[in-house]
């Protein structure tokens, strides 16, 4: 894997052969910082034309409260318009961060019930299970 972005507690790796991004969140981020990081992720998706993304939030140490609405609506719609087909999300160990991630996923789940919402998202407690799931998908 190649590192294509690393700053401010966010590292983005690309596996060109698998058309997959690995997103590693570390530490604490404010709402605006999370939004800026998400913009770097979108740029990486467009640049690599990745179809799969593994989001490792296991080392995320703070809440997403300031960004829940934005991520659940605006960012999610941006992901839908991208080349992504599947997202494996490793859940945070931090209880507050986990609660906010669950709020984001609740918004996304509601939106996924609309027609033409083809992005598959699943959650995991460890990176190995998330990685295995992504590579079992059709087209892996």
C-alpha positions as CSV (number, residue, x, y, z in Angstrom):
1,X,0.0,0.0,0.0
2,X,1.1,3.5,-0.8
3,X,0.6,6.4,1.7
4,X,-1.2,9.2,-0.3
5,X,-2.0,11.5,2.6
6,X,-0.8,11.8,6.2
7,X,-1.5,14.8,8.4
8,X,-3.6,15.9,11.4
9,X,-4.4,12.4,12.7
10,X,-5.5,11.1,9.3
11,X,-3.5,8.7,7.1
12,X,-4.8,7.5,3.8
13,X,-3.3,4.5,2.1
14,X,-4.1,3.3,-1.4
15,X,-4.0,-0.3,-2.7
16,X,-4.2,0.3,-6.4
17,X,-4.4,-3.4,-7.3
18,X,-7.5,-3.9,-5.1
19,X,-8.9,-0.4,-5.9
20,X,-9.1,0.1,-2.1
21,X,-8.4,2.9,0.3
22,X,-7.5,2.4,4.0
23,X,-8.4,5.4,6.1
24,X,-6.7,5.5,9.5
25,X,-8.2,8.0,12.0
26,X,-6.0,8.8,15.1
27,X,-6.4,11.1,18.0
28,X,-8.8,14.0,18.5
29,X,-10.4,16.2,15.8
30,X,-12.9,19.0,16.0
31,X,-16.0,19.0,13.8
32,X,-14.3,21.3,11.2
33,X,-11.2,19.2,11.3
34,X,-13.2,16.0,10.6
35,X,-14.9,17.8,7.7
36,X,-11.5,18.8,6.3
37,X,-10.2,15.3,6.7
38,X,-13.3,13.9,4.8
39,X,-12.5,16.3,2.0
40,X,-9.1,14.7,1.7
41,X,-10.7,11.3,1.6
42,X,-13.0,12.4,-1.2
43,X,-10.0,13.7,-3.2
44,X,-8.3,10.4,-2.7
45,X,-11.3,8.4,-3.9
46,X,-11.5,10.6,-7.0
47,X,-7.7,10.4,-7.6
48,X,-7.5,6.6,-7.2
49,X,-11.0,5.7,-8.5
50,X,-11.2,3.3,-5.5
51,X,-14.3,1.1,-5.3
52,X,-13.7,-0.1,-1.7
53,X,-12.8,1.8,1.5
54,X,-11.8,0.5,4.9
55,X,-12.2,3.1,7.6
56,X,-10.2,2.3,10.7
57,X,-11.7,4.4,13.5
58,X,-10.4,2.1,16.3
59,X,-7.9,4.8,17.4
60,X,-10.4,7.8,17.2
61,X,-10.4,9.4,20.6
62,X,-13.2,11.9,20.5
63,X,-16.7,12.6,19.6
64,X,-18.1,13.3,16.1
65,X,-21.0,15.4,17.6
66,X,-20.1,18.6,15.7
67,X,-19.9,16.7,12.4
68,X,-22.7,14.1,12.6
69,X,-25.2,15.9,10.5
70,X,-22.7,17.0,7.9
71,X,-21.1,13.5,7.6
72,X,-24.5,11.7,7.6
73,X,-25.9,13.9,4.8
74,X,-23.4,15.9,2.7
75,X,-20.4,13.6,3.0
76,X,-22.5,10.5,2.5
77,X,-24.1,12.0,-0.7
78,X,-20.6,12.8,-2.0
79,X,-19.6,9.2,-1.4
80,X,-22.6,8.0,-3.3
81,X,-21.6,10.1,-6.3
82,X,-18.1,8.6,-6.2
83,X,-16.7,5.4,-7.5
84,X,-17.1,3.7,-4.1
85,X,-19.2,0.5,-3.9
86,X,-18.4,-0.7,-0.4
87,X,-17.2,0.7,3.0
88,X,-16.0,-1.4,5.9
89,X,-16.0,0.8,9.1
90,X,-14.0,-0.4,12.1
91,X,-15.8,1.1,15.0
92,X,-14.1,3.4,17.6
93,X,-13.2,1.9,21.0
94,X,-13.9,5.3,22.6
95,X,-17.5,5.2,23.9
96,X,-18.4,8.8,22.9
97,X,-16.9,8.5,19.5
98,X,-18.8,5.2,19.0
99,X,-22.1,6.8,20.0
100,X,-21.6,9.5,17.4
101,X,-20.5,7.0,14.7
102,X,-23.8,5.2,15.4
103,X,-25.7,8.4,15.0
104,X,-24.0,8.9,11.6
105,X,-24.8,5.3,10.6
106,X,-28.5,5.8,11.7
107,X,-28.8,8.8,9.3
108,X,-27.1,6.8,6.5
109,X,-29.3,3.8,7.1
110,X,-32.4,5.9,6.7
111,X,-31.0,7.4,3.5
112,X,-30.1,4.0,2.1
113,X,-33.7,3.0,2.1
114,X,-34.3,5.4,-0.9
115,X,-34.0,4.2,-4.5
116,X,-30.6,4.2,-6.2
117,X,-28.6,4.2,-3.0
118,X,-26.0,1.5,-4.0
119,X,-23.2,2.1,-1.4
120,X,-22.8,-1.0,0.9
121,X,-21.6,-0.1,4.4
122,X,-20.9,-2.6,7.2
123,X,-19.3,-2.2,10.6
124,X,-16.7,-4.3,12.4
125,X,-14.8,-4.4,15.7
126,X,-11.4,-5.3,14.2
127,X,-9.5,-4.4,11.1
128,X,-8.9,-8.1,10.1
129,X,-12.7,-8.8,9.8
130,X,-13.3,-5.6,7.9
131,X,-10.5,-6.4,5.5
132,X,-11.7,-9.9,4.9
133,X,-15.2,-8.7,4.2
134,X,-14.1,-6.2,1.7
135,X,-12.1,-8.7,-0.2
136,X,-14.9,-11.2,-0.3
137,X,-17.2,-8.8,-2.1
138,X,-17.9,-9.3,-5.8
139,X,-15.3,-7.6,-7.9
140,X,-12.6,-7.9,-5.1
